[in-house]
Amino acid sequence: MTFDKEKILEYCNRISKNTLMETLNIEYVDAGEDFLTATMPVNPTVHQPMGLLHGGASVALAESVGSAASFLFINPELSEVRGIEISANHLKAKRNGIVTATAKIIHKGRSIHLWEIRITDENDSLISLCKLTNMVLPKRTIKQE
């Protein structure tokens, strides 16, 4: 299977329609054979009451990019991905601008993927450092009611 960056980015952005990723304005902007990058604007829609980037919004960004990154290594027609554990260390406050999350693979097993997600600002300052574990499962058919 050949790596097609544009196809991966188009796919990730397309499947984000009508989801939390669209609500948070997360956009997938770069991909490589072992990483995926997305951006999210920091504005009042993702603030906590003190006017700072909400840690939950950072975690949502991290899980979104880390889960989507597992699609680099699976066939989505045969498998699906579930995030099963995430941890985050929030290191620096952010009031406005753009944050960028890059997920890099730490462990790529048949059934478990472990990702490190670094969330940085426009000056490449580390805002949050996250770790995400994904489980790879056989694709399930959805029963129609």
KARAJO-V696022 format. One record per run of one state. SS is the DSSP state (2 for helix, 1 for strand, 0 for the rest). FROM is the first residue (numbers start at 1). LEN is the number of residues. Records with the same first field share a line. If there is no record, write none. Layout:
# KARAJO-V696022
SS: FROM-LEN, FROM-LEN
This chain:
# KARAJO-V696022
0: 1-4, 16-4, 24-3, 33-2, 43-1, 48-5, 54-1, 73-6, 91-6, 109-3, 121-5, 139-7
2: 5-11, 20-4, 44-3, 55-18
1: 27-6, 35-8, 47-1, 53-1, 79-12, 97-12, 112-9, 126-13
